[in-house]
């Protein structure tokens, strides 16, 4: 892999100034995205309340003078200013920063923007060309308080996730926040392109609800086109088999295969010495394998249970068969490729770490 530190990411937006008034995860992660690309990002927080995520701590995070890991995850390379915008003197300082800013990020509850004088008309009176990046829970006209859990519950993600035995299960990351952040980044980048031609003020608004619905992808199409309401299937794929079944190797490693084609299936069977299954009608096509996936998984497990994980995975990967060992995060970050995406920042004597918001490369 290329050395990401030498790709010039950190100077792309060196001319941009961004004011980050947002809190929690979605908005701040957008600010970090631009900061990693060289923008000057000023995060403004209330001097008493700050960002609520600084109170979201693991049991071992007892030193309240240090940033929480959650907060650090999306607040990289930002200049922090403590201001109570309801105070006139603090608002005046805010105005001075706003005058030459290009983007402002906000996620206030309905009505709070008016109280704090950060509505579009307030901001454009100060800076007519300002781009306003706005995140809401359920839309600009809805005052419901939105947390990722609530969105996962109401947009189908929890109902689909888990197993019949487990019941509905939340994704273990704030997935809807992450998806909304990506939507807002895309909208802001388009707004910057538009501003190069016509530098007028713009609002780019993304709701967590819309971001979640737009991310239902194939599961939404399965329902819309076939009236198939997704059921909890664990890691199984509703359209492909074997795909997502978990197999245990002889050395007790947990493996999974993504067999997306008949060619993959043939190579898997060849590696497992199970080519005779190709002659059975119930395994001849993907549709047949989906219908008979339980019986197929039992046969595959018998063979996998006789083999060591590492040589099996090596053989499959050489043949181009998608296969992997299920890894915990300590195993994930033992990989040098994952370590390349770790960003470190020293803040008041604290070494903070998070993963990068930048997953793309400019290849030459």
PLY file of the C-alpha trace (Angstrom):
ply
format ascii 1.0
element vertex 364
property float x
property float y
property float z
element edge 363
property int vertex1
property int vertex2
end_header
0.00 0.00 0.00
1.03 3.59 -0.54
2.12 5.75 2.35
-1.01 7.81 2.95
1.00 10.53 4.69
2.65 11.38 1.36
-0.46 11.63 -0.79
-1.16 15.33 -0.15
-4.57 14.84 1.48
-3.76 17.37 4.17
-3.52 20.33 1.80
-6.50 19.88 -0.53
-8.72 22.31 1.38
-6.07 24.49 2.99
-7.97 27.57 1.80
-11.20 26.54 3.56
-12.39 27.76 6.94
-15.15 25.81 8.65
-17.09 26.61 11.81
-18.32 23.48 13.56
-21.23 24.11 15.90
-22.40 20.51 15.72
-22.25 17.89 18.45
-22.32 14.10 18.87
-21.07 12.15 15.82
-22.51 12.95 12.38
-21.75 16.67 12.20
-18.38 16.55 13.97
-17.21 13.72 11.73
-17.86 15.96 8.72
-15.70 18.63 10.36
-12.95 16.09 10.91
-13.19 15.00 7.26
-12.43 18.54 6.12
-9.77 19.02 8.80
-7.92 15.94 7.56
-8.02 17.47 4.09
-6.33 20.63 5.33
-9.23 22.94 6.19
-9.08 25.19 9.22
-11.89 23.87 11.41
-12.99 25.79 14.49
-15.24 23.84 16.84
-17.34 26.07 19.05
-18.79 24.54 22.21
-20.76 25.86 25.15
-18.29 26.56 28.00
-20.31 24.58 30.54
-22.10 21.86 28.60
-19.58 21.25 25.81
-20.22 18.30 23.53
-22.29 15.59 25.25
-20.00 12.87 23.87
-17.27 14.00 26.25
-19.45 12.48 28.99
-19.89 9.20 27.09
-17.05 7.21 28.61
-15.90 3.68 29.14
-15.69 2.61 32.81
-11.89 3.02 32.67
-12.09 6.60 31.35
-12.14 8.25 34.78
-9.94 11.30 34.13
-12.53 13.93 33.21
-9.82 16.43 32.26
-9.06 14.31 29.20
-11.14 13.80 26.09
-13.35 10.76 25.95
-12.50 8.24 23.25
-15.95 8.78 21.72
-15.39 12.53 21.47
-11.89 12.08 20.12
-13.14 9.78 17.37
-14.66 12.67 15.38
-12.86 15.79 16.59
-9.43 15.64 14.97
-7.29 18.71 14.25
-9.89 21.24 15.30
-9.33 24.51 17.11
-11.63 24.50 20.12
-13.30 27.72 21.29
-15.69 27.84 24.25
-18.53 30.30 23.63
-22.04 30.71 24.99
-23.77 32.10 21.91
-26.68 33.36 24.01
-24.29 35.94 25.52
-23.82 39.07 23.40
-20.06 39.28 23.89
-19.62 35.63 22.92
-21.85 36.05 19.88
-19.70 38.99 18.78
-16.64 36.73 18.86
-18.58 34.14 16.88
-19.43 36.77 14.27
-15.75 37.66 13.85
-14.95 34.04 13.08
-17.95 33.68 10.79
-17.19 36.62 8.51
-14.54 34.80 6.46
-15.80 31.22 6.93
-16.83 29.08 3.98
-18.94 26.44 5.74
-20.75 26.16 9.05
-21.95 22.84 10.50
-25.03 22.81 12.75
-27.42 20.24 14.23
-29.57 22.31 16.59
-33.03 21.24 17.67
-35.92 23.08 16.04
-36.25 26.49 17.68
-32.75 26.59 19.19
-31.38 28.02 15.96
-33.68 31.00 16.34
-32.76 31.50 20.01
-29.05 31.45 19.21
-29.41 33.50 16.01
-27.96 30.85 13.73
-30.81 30.57 11.24
-29.81 30.94 7.58
-31.06 34.52 7.47
-29.02 35.38 10.57
-25.86 33.81 9.19
-26.21 35.21 5.66
-26.67 38.71 7.08
-23.08 38.29 8.35
-21.64 36.21 5.51
-23.81 36.12 2.35
-21.77 33.37 0.66
-21.76 30.99 3.63
-22.60 27.32 3.00
-24.68 25.91 5.84
-24.37 22.18 6.49
-27.35 21.11 8.56
-28.12 17.74 10.14
-31.53 16.98 11.62
-33.12 13.86 13.01
-36.41 13.67 11.11
-36.34 16.78 8.94
-36.20 20.54 9.51
-39.84 20.81 10.53
-39.74 17.98 13.08
-38.59 18.69 16.62
-38.16 15.06 17.75
-34.88 14.36 19.49
-33.00 11.80 17.41
-30.39 9.31 18.53
-28.89 6.65 16.29
-30.67 3.89 18.21
-34.06 5.48 17.57
-33.34 5.77 13.86
-32.12 2.18 13.64
-35.38 1.15 15.31
-37.69 3.17 13.08
-36.04 2.56 9.69
-35.92 -1.22 9.70
-32.29 -1.81 10.59
-32.94 -3.31 14.02
-35.81 -5.47 12.78
-33.52 -6.99 10.13
-30.47 -7.31 12.35
-29.92 -10.21 14.75
-31.23 -13.76 14.72
-34.66 -15.29 15.34
-33.42 -16.16 18.84
-31.84 -12.80 19.66
-34.67 -10.55 18.63
-33.95 -7.11 17.10
-30.33 -5.97 17.51
-28.75 -2.54 17.07
-25.66 -2.26 14.90
-22.60 -1.87 17.18
-21.61 1.48 15.66
-23.72 4.61 15.24
-24.38 3.53 11.67
-27.11 6.05 10.83
-24.91 8.94 12.02
-22.09 7.64 9.84
-24.38 7.34 6.82
-25.83 10.83 7.35
-22.33 12.26 7.65
-21.37 10.79 4.28
-24.50 12.26 2.72
-23.68 15.69 4.15
-20.07 15.51 2.93
-21.28 14.77 -0.58
-23.79 17.62 -0.48
-21.21 20.08 0.83
-18.68 19.12 -1.84
-21.35 19.75 -4.50
-22.19 23.09 -2.86
-18.51 24.08 -2.99
-18.47 23.30 -6.71
-21.59 25.41 -7.22
-20.11 28.26 -5.20
-17.11 28.40 -7.50
-19.56 29.49 -10.24
-22.05 31.41 -8.12
-20.84 32.35 -4.60
-24.20 32.73 -2.92
-25.25 31.25 0.37
-26.63 27.73 0.34
-28.13 25.27 2.81
-27.29 21.58 2.53
-29.64 19.69 4.83
-29.57 15.98 5.65
-31.86 14.16 8.03
-30.80 10.98 9.79
-34.12 9.48 8.72
-33.60 10.11 5.01
-30.00 8.87 5.18
-31.18 5.65 6.79
-33.98 5.01 4.29
-31.66 5.75 1.35
-29.21 3.17 2.69
-31.64 0.26 2.79
-30.43 -0.57 -0.74
-31.11 -4.16 -1.81
-33.27 -4.90 1.23
-35.59 -2.05 0.24
-35.73 -3.31 -3.34
-36.49 -6.84 -2.13
-39.53 -5.43 -0.35
-40.61 -2.88 -2.96
-40.39 -5.32 -5.86
-41.22 -8.66 -4.23
-43.07 -7.69 -1.03
-40.37 -9.57 0.89
-40.17 -8.24 4.44
-36.62 -9.04 5.61
-36.44 -11.35 8.60
-33.63 -11.65 11.12
-31.10 -14.04 9.60
-27.95 -13.25 11.55
-25.13 -12.84 9.03
-26.91 -14.72 6.26
-27.67 -13.05 2.94
-31.29 -13.28 1.76
-30.27 -13.64 -1.91
-27.01 -15.65 -1.84
-25.79 -18.94 -0.33
-23.45 -19.87 1.12
-22.90 -16.28 2.25
-22.56 -15.28 5.88
-22.77 -18.75 7.41
-20.16 -19.09 10.15
-17.95 -22.18 10.17
-15.54 -23.36 12.86
-12.16 -24.73 11.80
-10.20 -27.53 13.41
-8.20 -24.93 15.39
-11.41 -23.22 16.59
-11.20 -20.20 14.30
-14.46 -18.75 13.00
-14.60 -18.44 9.22
-17.11 -17.12 6.73
-17.41 -17.32 2.94
-19.07 -14.96 0.45
-19.87 -17.29 -2.45
-21.33 -14.87 -4.96
-21.13 -16.97 -8.13
-21.17 -20.53 -9.43
-17.45 -20.18 -10.13
-16.80 -19.33 -6.48
-18.92 -22.29 -5.45
-16.99 -24.67 -7.71
-13.66 -23.48 -6.32
-14.90 -23.78 -2.73
-16.08 -27.32 -3.34
-12.81 -28.22 -5.05
-10.81 -26.93 -2.07
-13.01 -28.83 0.39
-13.03 -31.99 -1.73
-16.79 -31.74 -2.13
-17.13 -31.55 -5.93
-19.73 -34.29 -5.84
-22.22 -31.68 -4.53
-22.26 -30.02 -7.96
-24.18 -33.04 -9.27
-26.97 -32.58 -6.74
-29.93 -30.62 -8.08
-30.50 -28.83 -4.77
-27.05 -27.19 -5.00
-26.72 -26.63 -8.76
-27.74 -22.95 -8.79
-27.64 -20.06 -6.37
-31.44 -20.07 -6.10
-31.35 -23.75 -5.19
-28.57 -23.17 -2.68
-30.54 -20.38 -1.01
-33.52 -22.74 -0.61
-31.30 -25.50 0.79
-28.73 -23.42 2.62
-29.09 -25.16 5.99
-28.30 -28.61 4.58
-25.43 -27.16 2.55
-23.94 -25.39 5.56
-23.97 -28.61 7.57
-22.02 -30.42 4.88
-19.49 -27.60 4.55
-19.05 -27.41 8.34
-18.10 -31.10 8.50
-15.24 -30.47 6.07
-14.12 -27.13 7.53
-14.02 -28.72 10.98
-11.32 -31.08 9.72
-9.06 -28.27 8.45
-6.80 -25.59 9.95
-7.95 -22.03 9.29
-4.80 -20.42 7.91
-3.97 -22.90 5.13
-7.65 -23.15 4.16
-8.01 -19.39 3.85
-4.72 -19.16 1.97
-5.86 -21.77 -0.56
-9.21 -20.06 -1.06
-7.72 -16.60 -1.45
-5.24 -17.88 -4.05
-8.22 -19.13 -6.03
-10.03 -15.79 -5.69
-12.72 -17.13 -3.38
-13.94 -14.45 -0.91
-13.23 -15.91 2.53
-12.18 -14.51 5.89
-11.58 -15.22 9.53
-13.86 -13.27 11.83
-11.59 -10.91 13.75
-11.89 -8.89 16.95
-10.68 -5.29 16.97
-7.36 -6.17 18.61
-6.74 -8.51 15.69
-7.93 -5.89 13.21
-5.50 -3.24 14.43
-2.62 -5.69 14.53
-2.77 -5.43 10.74
-0.37 -2.76 9.35
-2.98 -1.77 6.76
-5.42 -0.83 9.52
-2.68 0.97 11.44
-2.10 3.23 8.41
-5.59 4.60 8.99
-4.99 5.53 12.65
-4.58 9.24 13.33
-2.85 10.49 16.50
-3.07 13.95 18.02
-1.52 15.31 21.20
-3.99 17.49 23.12
-2.93 18.96 26.46
-0.61 16.04 27.14
-3.15 13.44 26.07
-2.38 11.17 23.13
-5.72 10.87 21.34
-6.31 8.32 18.60
-9.01 7.69 16.05
-9.42 6.18 12.61
-9.22 8.44 9.59
-12.31 9.87 7.89
-10.47 9.49 4.56
-10.63 6.11 2.87
-9.78 7.21 -0.67
-6.41 7.59 -2.38
-5.21 9.56 -5.39
-3.31 6.98 -7.38
-0.66 7.89 -9.94
0 1
1 2
2 3
3 4
4 5
5 6
6 7
7 8
8 9
9 10
10 11
11 12
12 13
13 14
14 15
15 16
16 17
17 18
18 19
19 20
20 21
21 22
22 23
23 24
24 25
25 26
26 27
27 28
28 29
29 30
30 31
31 32
32 33
33 34
34 35
35 36
36 37
37 38
38 39
39 40
40 41
41 42
42 43
43 44
44 45
45 46
46 47
47 48
48 49
49 50
50 51
51 52
52 53
53 54
54 55
55 56
56 57
57 58
58 59
59 60
60 61
61 62
62 63
63 64
64 65
65 66
66 67
67 68
68 69
69 70
70 71
71 72
72 73
73 74
74 75
75 76
76 77
77 78
78 79
79 80
80 81
81 82
82 83
83 84
84 85
85 86
86 87
87 88
88 89
89 90
90 91
91 92
92 93
93 94
94 95
95 96
96 97
97 98
98 99
99 100
100 101
101 102
102 103
103 104
104 105
105 106
106 107
107 108
108 109
109 110
110 111
111 112
112 113
113 114
114 115
115 116
116 117
117 118
118 119
119 120
120 121
121 122
122 123
123 124
124 125
125 126
126 127
127 128
128 129
129 130
130 131
131 132
132 133
133 134
134 135
135 136
136 137
137 138
138 139
139 140
140 141
141 142
142 143
143 144
144 145
145 146
146 147
147 148
148 149
149 150
150 151
151 152
152 153
153 154
154 155
155 156
156 157
157 158
158 159
159 160
160 161
161 162
162 163
163 164
164 165
165 166
166 167
167 168
168 169
169 170
170 171
171 172
172 173
173 174
174 175
175 176
176 177
177 178
178 179
179 180
180 181
181 182
182 183
183 184
184 185
185 186
186 187
187 188
188 189
189 190
190 191
191 192
192 193
193 194
194 195
195 196
196 197
197 198
198 199
199 200
200 201
201 202
202 203
203 204
204 205
205 206
206 207
207 208
208 209
209 210
210 211
211 212
212 213
213 214
214 215
215 216
216 217
217 218
218 219
219 220
220 221
221 222
222 223
223 224
224 225
225 226
226 227
227 228
228 229
229 230
230 231
231 232
232 233
233 234
234 235
235 236
236 237
237 238
238 239
239 240
240 241
241 242
242 243
243 244
244 245
245 246
246 247
247 248
248 249
249 250
250 251
251 252
252 253
253 254
254 255
255 256
256 257
257 258
258 259
259 260
260 261
261 262
262 263
263 264
264 265
265 266
266 267
267 268
268 269
269 270
270 271
271 272
272 273
273 274
274 275
275 276
276 277
277 278
278 279
279 280
280 281
281 282
282 283
283 284
284 285
285 286
286 287
287 288
288 289
289 290
290 291
291 292
292 293
293 294
294 295
295 296
296 297
297 298
298 299
299 300
300 301
301 302
302 303
303 304
304 305
305 306
306 307
307 308
308 309
309 310
310 311
311 312
312 313
313 314
314 315
315 316
316 317
317 318
318 319
319 320
320 321
321 322
322 323
323 324
324 325
325 326
326 327
327 328
328 329
329 330
330 331
331 332
332 333
333 334
334 335
335 336
336 337
337 338
338 339
339 340
340 341
341 342
342 343
343 344
344 345
345 346
346 347
347 348
348 349
349 350
350 351
351 352
352 353
353 354
354 355
355 356
356 357
357 358
358 359
359 360
360 361
361 362
362 363
